[in-house]
């Protein structure tokens, strides 16, 4: 190549090796900038088999599965640092990442160790349960305040990170038994149901005036109640008797004996 100047002509011999070296240096610079950008964005590179790189986005979340014996009507998500107050039994699914339930096969996490800690104090000095899974399901059966955190450890580098705590508060128990209902098919007060909160054990028995058991139900179908039938037939109007035995998440034991008035 020739470069002209005002006084002379300068010849430059640029070798092919020089061009290749410059290209490599430029690619290396872009790679360096990319790695710095990933670190600034809060991503952790994970080197998987075959030289594959996956970005591990750590964003734990807790998904509400059931509360007070019933599934939630709407999706409920709780994040580290949040407090959720509910009634037992309260079941959550804890995930290491909010989108981890998508089943994306690119989530290569073999180089990470997961540790979920469940504690009764915010400093985690009273850890009563530890689980070593990327996700776990737990049902809270006792009243009080509980703290849950996720600790991740890179098994290659030994680097450990800990999330803020999920704060789960279980309310005290409650049980109220009504004394009348009207199963006449008008859509109003057709089913006899108890009002309850944070019960971990429940059994109810209905008897007629001669002491014969007509119906019973338990915790699993506590909200189904009694529709005023026995052996597939409507029972007549009158006074019936109910015995309820239950236990609250706060340790309170209930034994209630009461009348039920059926009005048709």
C-alpha positions in Angstrom: 0.0 0.0 0.0 1.2 3.6 -0.6 0.3 6.6 1.4 1.0 10.0 -0.1 2.3 12.9 1.8 3.3 16.4 0.7 7.0 15.6 0.6 7.3 11.9 -0.1 5.6 8.7 -0.7 5.6 6.1 2.2 5.2 2.4 1.6 3.6 0.2 4.2 3.7 -3.6 4.1 0.7 -4.9 6.2 0.9 -8.6 6.7 -2.1 -11.0 6.9 -1.0 -12.1 10.4 -1.2 -8.5 11.6 -4.8 -8.2 10.3 -5.8 -11.5 12.0 -4.2 -10.4 15.3 -6.0 -7.1 15.3 -9.3 -8.9 14.7 -8.7 -11.2 17.7 -7.9 -8.3 19.9 -11.1 -6.5 18.9 -13.2 -9.6 19.6 -11.5 -10.0 23.0 -12.3 -6.4 23.9 -16.0 -7.0 23.0 -16.1 -10.2 25.1 -14.6 -8.3 28.1 -17.1 -5.6 27.8 -19.9 -8.2 27.6 -18.8 -9.9 30.8 -18.6 -6.6 32.7 -22.1 -5.8 31.5 -23.4 -9.1 32.7 -21.9 -8.5 36.2 -23.4 -5.0 36.4 -26.8 -6.4 35.5 -26.7 -8.9 38.3 -26.3 -12.1 36.4 -24.1 -15.0 37.3 -22.5 -17.0 34.5 -22.8 -20.8 34.9 -20.5 -22.9 32.7 -22.3 -26.1 31.8 -21.1 -29.2 29.8 -19.9 -28.5 26.3 -18.8 -25.0 27.1 -22.4 -23.8 27.3 -23.1 -20.6 29.2 -26.4 -20.0 31.0 -27.3 -16.9 33.0 -28.6 -17.8 36.4 -31.2 -15.1 37.4 -31.7 -15.5 41.1 -35.1 -14.2 42.0 -36.8 -16.5 44.6 -40.6 -16.5 44.9 -43.2 -18.3 47.0 -46.5 -19.4 45.3 -49.6 -19.8 47.5 -51.1 -23.3 47.0 -53.8 -23.4 49.6 -55.0 -21.6 52.7 -57.4 -22.5 55.5 -58.1 -25.7 53.6 -59.0 -24.1 50.3 -57.2 -23.2 47.1 -56.8 -19.4 46.4 -59.3 -17.9 43.9 -56.5 -15.8 42.4 -52.8 -16.5 42.0 -50.8 -15.1 45.0 -47.0 -14.6 44.9 -44.8 -13.6 47.8 -41.3 -12.2 47.4 -38.3 -11.9 49.7 -38.8 -9.1 52.2 -42.6 -9.4 52.0 -45.0 -10.5 54.8 -48.0 -12.7 54.2 -50.6 -13.2 56.9 -52.9 -16.2 56.5 -54.7 -19.0 58.2 -53.4 -22.6 58.7 -53.1 -24.9 57.1 -51.1 -22.6 54.8 -49.2 -24.3 52.0 -46.6 -22.5 49.8 -44.4 -23.7 46.9 -40.9 -22.0 47.2 -39.0 -21.6 43.9 -35.4 -20.5 43.4 -36.5 -18.4 40.5 -39.8 -16.9 39.6 -39.8 -18.4 36.1 -38.3 -21.8 37.2 -41.7 -23.5 36.8 -41.7 -22.9 33.0 -39.7 -26.1 32.5 -37.1 -24.4 30.4 -34.4 -27.0 29.7 -31.8 -24.2 29.4 -31.8 -23.7 33.1 -28.5 -25.5 33.8 -28.0 -25.3 37.6 -25.9 -28.3 38.2 -23.1 -26.1 39.6 -25.2 -24.6 42.3 -26.2 -26.0 45.7 -29.6 -24.8 47.1 -30.5 -24.5 50.8 -33.9 -23.4 52.1 -33.9 -22.5 55.8 -37.2 -22.3 57.8 -36.9 -20.5 61.1 -39.0 -19.0 63.9 -36.8 -15.9 64.3 -35.5 -13.3 61.9 -31.8 -13.9 62.7 -32.3 -17.6 61.8 -30.9 -18.8 65.1 -33.8 -21.2 65.4 -33.8 -23.1 62.1 -36.3 -26.0 62.5 -36.1 -27.2 58.9 -33.5 -27.2 56.1 -34.1 -28.5 52.6 -31.6 -28.9 49.7 -33.8 -28.6 46.6 -34.1 -25.9 43.9 -37.8 -25.8 44.9 -39.8 -27.1 47.9 -43.4 -27.2 49.2 -44.1 -26.6 52.9 -47.4 -26.5 54.8 -47.5 -24.2 57.9 -49.6 -25.8 60.6 -48.8 -23.7 63.7 -49.7 -20.1 64.5 -46.9 -17.5 64.8 -44.4 -15.8 62.6 -42.0 -17.8 60.4 -39.0 -16.8 58.2 -37.8 -18.5 55.1 -34.7 -17.8 53.1 -32.8 -19.3 50.2 -29.0 -19.8 50.3 -27.2 -20.6 47.0 -23.6 -21.8 46.8 -21.5 -22.1 43.7 -19.8 -25.5 44.1 -16.9 -24.4 41.9 -16.0 -21.1 43.4 -17.5 -21.5 46.9 -19.3 -18.2 46.5 -22.5 -18.0 48.7 -25.5 -15.7 48.4 -28.5 -15.4 50.7 -31.9 -14.0 49.8 -33.9 -11.7 52.1 -36.4 -13.6 54.2 -40.0 -14.5 53.3 -42.1 -13.6 56.3 -45.1 -15.9 56.9 -47.6 -15.0 59.7 -50.2 -17.6 60.8 -53.2 -16.1 62.5 -54.7 -17.6 65.7 -57.4 -20.1 65.4 -61.2 -19.5 65.4 -64.3 -21.7 65.3 -67.9 -20.7 65.4 -70.9 -23.0 64.9 -74.2 -21.6 63.8 -77.5 -22.9 65.3 -79.9 -22.9 62.3 -80.1 -23.1 58.5 -82.9 -23.5 55.9 -82.1 -26.1 53.2 -85.1 -25.3 51.1 -83.3 -24.7 47.8 -83.8 -20.9 47.6 -80.0 -20.4 47.5 -79.9 -18.6 50.9 -78.4 -20.5 53.9 -79.1 -23.8 52.2 -76.0 -25.5 53.7 -74.9 -25.7 57.3 -71.2 -24.5 57.5 -69.0 -23.6 60.4 -66.9 -20.4 60.4 -63.3 -21.4 60.9 -59.7 -20.2 60.7 -56.3 -21.8 61.3 -57.6 -25.3 62.3 -55.4 -28.3 61.9 -57.9 -30.9 63.0 -61.7 -30.9 62.6 -64.5 -33.5 62.9 -68.2 -32.8 63.1 -71.1 -35.2 63.8 -74.8 -34.6 63.5 -77.4 -36.7 65.5 -81.1 -36.8 65.6 -83.1 -36.7 68.9 -82.7 -40.4 69.4 -78.9 -40.2 69.2 -78.6 -41.7 65.8 -75.7 -40.3 63.7 -77.0 -38.8 60.5 -73.9 -37.2 59.0 -70.2 -36.4 59.6 -67.5 -34.5 57.9 -63.8 -33.6 58.5 -61.1 -31.1 57.8 -60.6 -32.2 54.2 -64.1 -31.1 53.3 -64.8 -28.7 56.1 -66.3 -26.1 53.8 -68.7 -28.6 52.3 -70.8 -28.6 55.4 -74.1 -30.4 55.8 -77.0 -30.0 53.3 -79.7 -31.3 55.6 -79.9 -34.8 54.2 -79.3 -38.3 55.6 -78.9 -41.4 53.5 -79.8 -39.4 50.4 -83.1 -38.0 51.8 -84.1 -34.7 53.3 -84.5 -34.8 57.0 -87.7 -33.2 58.4 -87.8 -29.8 60.1 -86.9 -29.8 63.7 -84.0 -29.8 66.2 -80.9 -31.8 65.7 -77.6 -32.0 67.6 -74.1 -31.4 66.5 -70.7 -32.3 68.2 -67.6 -30.6 66.9 -64.1 -31.6 67.9 -61.2 -29.5 66.6 -57.7 -28.2 67.2 -56.3 -24.9 66.3 -52.8 -24.1 64.9 -52.2 -22.2 68.1 -52.8 -25.3 70.2 -56.4 -24.4 71.3 -58.7 -27.5 71.5 -62.4 -27.1 70.7 -65.2 -29.4 71.8 -68.6 -27.9 71.0 -72.0 -29.5 71.6 -74.9 -27.5 70.1 -78.4 -27.6 68.6 -79.2 -27.2 64.9 -82.6 -25.9 63.9 -83.7 -26.9 60.4 -86.3 -24.5 58.9 -87.7 -25.5 55.5 
